[in-house]
Amino acid sequence: MTGADGKYSIKIASAEASLEFSSIGYASQTKTVGATNVINVVLATDSKVLGEVVVTAMGISREKKSLGYSASTIKSEELTKARETNVLNSLAGKAAGVRVNSQSGTVGGSTKVVIRGVNSLEGGSPLYVIDGLSVSESNSAGGTTANNVDFGNRMGDLSSDDIESMTILKGAAATALYGSRAKDGAIVITTKRGSKGAKSAISINSSVRFDNPLILPEFQNEYAQGNQGVYALTATNGWGPRISDVQNQQFPNFLGQQVTLQAYPNNVKDYFQTGFSTMNNIAFSGGGEGSDYRVSFSSANDKGIIPKSKLDRYTLSLNAGRDFSKKLSSRFTGSYTNIKSDGRPAQSSNNTNSIISTIFGLPRTVDIDQLRDNYEDPITGNQNFLTPTRNGNNPFWVMNYNRNSNSVDRFIGTYVLNYKPVDWITVTNNFGLDVTTEKRSLLVRKGTAGFMQGKFTNYDGLSKQINDDLMATIEQNNLIENVKLKLIVGGNINQRLIQTSQVEASGLTIDQLYNYTNAAAKNPTLGFSKRRILGLYGDLSASYKDFLYLSVTGRNDWSSTLPTNSRSYFYPSVNASFVFTELLKEKNMDWLSFGKLRASWAQVGSDALPYNLDYTFTPVSTVFLQYVNSTAIVFPAGPITTAFTSPRVRPNSELKPQKQNSYEFGTELKFLNNRIGLDFGYYNTVTNNQLISIDVAPSTGYYARYMNVGEIQNKGIEIALNVIPLKTKDFSWSVDFQFGKNKQKVNDLGALKEYSVASGYSGLSVKAEVGQSFGLYGSVWERDPNGNFVVDAESGLKKVVAGKRLGNLYADWTLGINNNFSYKGFNLSALLDIRKGGVFYSGTVANLRGSGLAKETGGDRANMITPGVVLKDGQYVPNTKEVKSQNYWAWESDTKNSEGNVFDAGFVKLREVRFSYAIPASVFKSSFIRGMELGVEGRNLWLIKSHVPHVDPELNFFNGGGAGEGVEFNSIPSVRSFGMNLRLTL
């Protein structure tokens, strides 16, 4: 492998040896060594791009021109251009049909990835495969899981510096060989390795970043806390007197001091700190005759924008290969990651431990420095509450004492053994192991509002996945003239185990002593799950004269989670590619450099969650009795020492595998010697026999029944356009456009008309409705036949109608635009991420408006007239009733009214910018340095366009693996990041 400047050095056994020089996009050349010690070669551009190779399902490398389906490859240079702690964020805007959402601004927070729309009522995530091993991607993001704390997702454990490429397999035909686990697409990750016969090299990549909130609310700074213009210390809001009108008076503050009111415009902004992060990697690579190695150490050390929040991640990885003989070779890849984080903030609407609701809810007259210095009584040690009624926690009390932390240890390893008994047969076995242990601690100090007696939760989790693939590859190029044949047959075994232990302890006797003997009540919960899939698969591919390709695959799985009579299921696929420009060589069509047509069809299956076939009983320590209390019976009770509950969901021994049918077709075109490239694709995917829980009558003794119901269709187009508008000897400008448009439709729900996919609160929910895409549902303003708001004649406020559709959940289309400019050693790149459509509900906006703190609630607070009409004597007439400003905004933001806080979710973001300079190699001619590059970089620098006030429309309240999104409640603000980067090659 050459260096960045094209220089190379290699040892050879004989002067009669030949060297082959090749590079993607160029025609290969072979040179005989002879007596010379220096061989310089200039490769000519291969206008047909014949050599481009893509890593596909099961780690099989194929020429890109042979693929009958869409596959996007993101190279290491793009993943590390402006690195993120969670490498998945680096995919945003870089692949058509792939939507990436950063869930929150929590340090090490979760990321959601959706490929070609949501296919299941229960949601789902792509399958992630690292060097042939499918790995765990558990996540806990947002307000519905993990006690409202975003602990991140497991793909955030990876170091982007160890990744050579990510190939995104989008359709069923591309992922069919992976079986039921890849119905939502697959992301195949290939890690970096050394080169055989290469000199030892050291590479260093070091970045320093500074972070601040991308967007904070705009506040009014005219009014103090209170009610209807009267000051009240008990109210943490902005509905008190106008500050300028009461300068001759004094009022008590949260410390009981009499003060003259004044606004502190930056009291919220000054709570957040400038985050600071460093990302470093050092890698040693090289190889000898028949061997190669790469050893890498990475660190990511983050201090978040929330004070006291931090994350430290360290990764040690090894990739080593050895050719024992011409017939036998092996490769080992392994990485160990250790993560420790502390101060992860809670976020939601129903948690008094939530930082954001407290900070954003601060009255404008509260001095943040005074809060910081006086969160605790120096004599008693008790909290200084924001109000005398103790209904508001001091954010610095929460930040210092109510800590949420976790630690993760993870090992991912594969061992591949290849044996070639003859030249045309290769037998490969790939054994892989993914083991993760995690500990979580959530503390609530005694004296915290909402949990005055204190509590703590300890969680221990173990996730272990074992995977083994045994494959035989048979290649024959001489059986039939001009036809190349390749047959792959194999078997797979995959086992996944999850084991959890959680104990919640409450009622602490001694303050800040977090052990079980100090707790009045303990509630332990144990969880265990094991599932296994056995699979047999085959792939037969043929090519004719390197322009016509056909591939047929089949796989049969046996799942441990399905009934005996339906646990075996088979799914086939077929894809074809036609490189038509090979037939036009004599037509002198110089303007058309490359042309290809592709088409594919596939069917894949999917199994159920474990333990839904028969009755499973769960041990409990308490029993809830309606209208009595939550702990009416506590065990041991009398002669009963251990009690068990029956399942809440009725088991179903007649479940069938979920099925997905998909077809796609498209074309790839290159013009003007590859100056213009176009990749267009259309796809249609239908997923039926959905495995979901359906509500049943309480008289059955259950809440729901698990069954096969529903059919969801996703269809759309994807366009990747690559243009080089300008190219000279020293300067080039290239632009990449990545466009995706997906239309989802629920075709069938059985006897149901709609199904609740995810719930928020107070009537707000995400539902699937027959004939529609997934949507956000809640209460809407009542309107007359002419579209005017209908106002209640008595209250003067708008009327609402519950249970109505508020809009489509997902974007109409997405577009990424990546510009790249280079001049000699200088390089500038900028990425725009654009999304059009969808709806977004913000609980944060509702709180800000309802509390009179949002900028739009300030100004003149004279009585208002709600625009609309009232029904009088059977006729709609203009509304003339006045209402107080506080009452108006309280109703606009009330939980009984969803529409008032629903916005268009579209946005335009400057997602990524990097400017760098590669110092010429001649500068280091006589030193140990081979190359150096200096750069400045940034991510999420500018929210250029948004329809949502006060918050980032990308935030998400729901779990990253579920179908729900488009809702946020007091989420941690998204982060803007900028810094410097140094890259060295030694």
Buried (B, 14 or more C-beta within 10 A) or exposed (E): BEBEEEEBEBEEEEEEEEBEBEEEBBBBEEBEBEEEEEEEEEBEEBBBBBBBEBBBBBBBEBBBBBBBBBBBBBEBEBBBBBBBBBBBBBBBBBBBBBBBBBBBBBBBBBBBBBBBBBBBBBBBBBBBBBBBBBBBBBBBBBBBBBBBBBBBBBBBBBBBBBBBBBBBBBBBBBBBBBBBBBBBBBBBBBBBBBBBBBBEBBBBBBBBBBBBBBBBBBBBBBBBBBBEBEBBBBBBBBBBBEBEEBEEEEBEBBEEEEEEBEBBEEBBBEBBBEBBBBBBBBBBBBBBEBBBBBBBBBBBBBBBBBBBBBBBBBBBBBBBBBBEEEEEBBBBBBBBBBBBBBBBBBBBBEBBBBBBBBBBBBBBBBBBEBBBEBBBEEEEEEBBBBBEEBBBBBBBBBBBBBBBBBBBBBBBBBBBBBBBEEEBBBBBBBBBBBBBBBBBBBBBBBBBBEBEBBBBBBBEBBBBBBBBBBBBBBBBEEEEEEBBBBBBBBBBBBBBBBBBBBBBBBBBEEEBEBEEEBBEBEBBBEEEBBBBBBBBBBBBBBBBEBBBBBBBBBBBBBBBBBBEEBBBBEBBBBBBBBBBBBEEEEEEEEEBBBBBBBBBBBBBBBBBEBBBBEEBEEEBBBBEEEEEEEEEBEBEEEEEEEBEEEBEBBBBEEBBBBBBBBBBBBBBBBBEEBBBBBBBBBBBBBBBBBBBBBEBEEEEEBBBBBBBBBBBBBBBBBBBBBBBEEEEEEEBBBBBBBBBBBBBBBEBBBEBEBBEBBBBBBBBBBBBBBEBBBBBBBBBBBBEEEEBBBBBBEEBBBBBEEEBBBBBBBBBBBBBBBBBBBEEBEBBBBBBBBBBBBBBBBBBBBBBBBBBBBBBBBEEBEEBBBEBBBBEEEEBEEBEBEBBBBBBBBBBBBBEBBBBBBBBBBBBBBBBBBBBBBEEBEEBEEEEBBBBBBBBBBBBBBBEEBEBBBBBBBBBBBBBBBBBBBBBBBBBBBBBBBBEBBBBBB
